[in-house]
Amino acid sequence: MLFSEKNIPNLIILTPIFTIIILTSLITFFFVDSQYKYFKEQSVTLEKNYIQKQRTLLKNEVNRVINYIAFHKKNLKNLSDKELKKTIAAYIETIRYGDNGYIWVHDTNYYLVAHPFRKDMIGKYDINLKDESGAFITRAFINIAISKPEGGFLEYYWKKPSNGKVEKKLGFLKLYAPWKWVIGSGLYMDDISHSIKIEKKHLEEKINKQIQVIMLIAFTFMFLVGMISFVISRNIINALNSYKEKVRDNELTLKTKIAEAISESQKKDQALLYQSRLAQMGEMISMIAHQWKQPLSEVSGIFMELETIGKFDELDKNYVLECAKDGDKITEYMSRTIEDFRNFFKPDKKRERFDIQTALDETLTLVDASIKNSHIQIISDISEHIYIEGYPNEYSQVILNILMNARDALISRNIANPEIHIKVYQKKDQAILEIIDNAGGIDEEILDKIFDPYFSTKDNVNGTGLGLYMSKMIIEKSMNGRLSVQNTDSGASFKIEVKICN
């Protein structure tokens, strides 16, 4: 087996090492994973930011040209508008930025004013100019510039001046109103993508370097901690071997002491059980006396009648036989009472399934005379037949102990209208039998002590202090249930809880 004594030294050495390796690997994995997620997020952000930067660049280039025009228009008074426009148009055609950036100008009447790569169309009507997708691009330029005074962006397809390849282009158009010039500039998207790719590569290289450093640190940490763990584990094993020898030396002595303690405990439990049985036998004799009191009176009455009739010589054979028949019924009842008590106190040898109501009825039969003679009213509230598993006689003895304690409390306190309420009901998977009296309850100071052995609220003559202790042992140790008590508004409430047997 993996956890056998032989394998424990290896487990002590290897467990912390493998634990450190697994934890470090997991931490490294999650770090690397988070870095790659970070790279993806940063890539998206970088792309957005770079595109926004290029859009800003386009706007700045166009605005710079407009500012240049406005400045020279204001300061070059010696030139006519025609000469100034020609000079500035020539200057615009020389402007370059980036890899393929340039400026062009149309007027709002669709004439081309300036373009570094379409000089053959300068001054010509350019309304039908199309981009490589077939869209009328000049019309789009003019419409955007007129509709958006602050300028607007447009995507279209155009040949690159450097290689003649058709590429998607991002253009920015803005109207210079005094001259009705639409000034435009654009950047090719493949140039933007190329720049973004370079930026992403730099970011990826930076993240990869961080990952390499972290992994190096992680493996170094694993190695160092593994070595330390190995050394410590060896020392622990040596210490365990030393203690093992001492344990072996003391094992025989310890077993002897445990056996003696168990024997003493068993003797104590047997003594307690014996005392409890004696107390119950006293209760039994008292209850038999109550049960026989009325039948004995009836038998005595029969003999008195026979004696009286005999004195007056009026004996009749049929009457004598009738009296004998009545006497047989009474003696049969008394014999059955003895048998009920004998069966009640006979210990159960095995667990069995039984009905709580049946066990309760048998107990009430035994205490019926004692309860009635004390003028105590029993009020039962049993909603249904509920079955549990255990020892029915012992369960009935617990009920008997609680009922006798309730009876004694009601008598000793001279309760005007003494009552004992008995409820049987189901709560989830528990069968609950609750016995509640109206004797005023148990003093809170001793409430948590009443199940202790030899603890009794009665005097030494009437109480042994074992009844409730043995009752709790029966329910909780023998039947895996729970016996508890609490005070209610009227008196004490004892609750017996045992799992339902389906």
C-alpha positions, 0 to 999 in steps of 0.5 A, a space after each residue: 500500500 502507498 501509505 504503509 509504514 515501509 513507504 512513509 520515509 519516501 513519502 516524507 521526502 517526496 511529498 513536499 518536493 512534488 508539492 513544491 514542483 506542482 505549486 511552482 509549475 501551476 504558479 508559472 503556468 498561470 503567470 505565463 497564461 496571464 502574460 499571453 492574455 496581457 499580450 493579446 489585450 495590449 495588442 488590441 490596445 496598441 492597434 487602436 492607439 496606433 490607428 488613432 495616432 495615425 488619424 491624428 497625424 493625418 488631421 495635423 498634416 492637413 491642419 498644418 497646410 491650412 494654417 500655412 495657407 492662412 498665414 501666407 494669405 495674411 502676410 503676402 499682400 504683394 501677391 495676387 490671389 492667383 499668384 498666391 494660390 499657385 505658389 502654395 499649390 506648388 509648395 503643397 506638392 512637395 510635402 512628404 511625411 511617413 513612407 508614402 504620405 502626401 497632400 492633394 487639393 481639389 476645389 469645391 467645383 471638382 477641379 484638381 488644384 494640386 497633386 504630386 503624382 497626377 500633374 497631368 490632371 492639374 486644373 482639370 475637371 476631376 468629378 469622374 475620378 474613381 478609386 480602384 473599387 469603382 467608387 467616385 472618389 472625388 465626389 466623396 472627398 468634396 461631400 465629406 469636406 462640405 458636410 463636416 467643417 472640422 474635417 472627416 475620414 474616408 477609406 478607399 482603394 488607391 495605388 501606392 506611388 512606390 510600387 503601384 500596388 493597390 492598397 486600402 487607404 485612410 484619407 482625411 479631408 477638410 475644407 479651406 472655405 476662403 478659397 473653397 479648397 478641399 485639402 486631403 491627405 492619406 495613409 496606406 493601411 498596409 503601412 499602418 499594419 506593418 508599423 503595428 506588426 513591428 510594435 507588437 513584435 517589440 511587445 512580444 519580445 519584452 513579454 517573452 523576456 519577462 517569462 524567461 526570467 520568471 521561469 528561471 527564477 521558478 526553477 531555481 526556487 524549486 531546486 533550492 526548496 527541493 534541496 532544503 526539503 530533502 535535508 529537513 525530511 531526512 532529519 525528520 525520518 531520523 527523528 521518527 526512527 528514534 521515536 519509533 524505538 521508544 514507542 515499541 519499548 512502551 507499547 506493551 506497557 501502554 496496552 496493559 494500561 489500556 486493558 486495565 482501564 477498559 476493564 475498570 470502565 466495564 465494571 463501572 458500567 455494570 455496577 451502574 446498570 445493576 443499580 439502575 435495575 434495582 431502582 427499576 425493580 423498586 418502581 416495578 414492585 410499587 406499580 404491581 402493588 398499584 395494579 393489584 390493589 383493586 383486583 385484591 379488593 374485588 377478591 376480598 369482596 367475593 370472599 366476604 359475600 361467600 362468608 356472609 351467605 355461608 353464615 345464613 346457610 343460603 349458599 347456592 351452587 350456581 352462585 358459588 360457581 359464578 363467584 369462582 368464575 369472577 375470581 378466575 377472571 381477577 386472578 387471570 388479570 393479576 397473572 397477566 399483569 405479572 407477565 407484562 412486567 416480566 416481559 417489560 424488564 426482559 433485556 432485548 438481545 438484538 435490534 428490531 424494527 418496532 412501532 413507537 406507539 406500541 412501545 408507548 401503549 405498553 408502557 402506559 399500561 404498566 403505569 396506568 394505575 399509578 398515574 390514575 391513583 395520583 389523579 394525573 391526566 395523560 394527554 396523547 397526541 400521536 399523528 401517525 404510526 412511526 417505526 424506528 429500529 432498536 431495542 423496544 423494551 429498553 426504549 419503553 424503559 426510557 419512557 417509563 423513567 421519564 413518566 415516573 420523574 414527571 409523576 414524582 415532580 407533579 406530586 411533590 409540588 402539589 400541582 392543582 391539575 396535574 397533566 402529562 402531554 405525550 406527543 409523537 411526530 416526525 421531523 425530517 428523518 427523525 422520529 420524536 417522542 416528547 413528554 411535557 409536564 406542567 410541574 413548573 420545570 427544572 431549575 436552570 442551574 441544574 438543567 445541564 446536570 440532570 443526565 449525570 450519573 448519581 445526580 438526583 433532585 430527590 432525597 437519598 431514599 427516593 432517588 438513585 440519580 441513575 434513571 436519566 443517566 441510563 436513559 441517555 446511554 440507552 438512546 444515544 449509545 445503543 440506539 444512536 439517537 438523542 435524549 434532551 430536556 428543556 423548560 417550557 412555559 408549563 414545565 419540563 419537556 423531554 425529547 427522544 429523537 431516533 432516526 426513522 426506519 423506513 
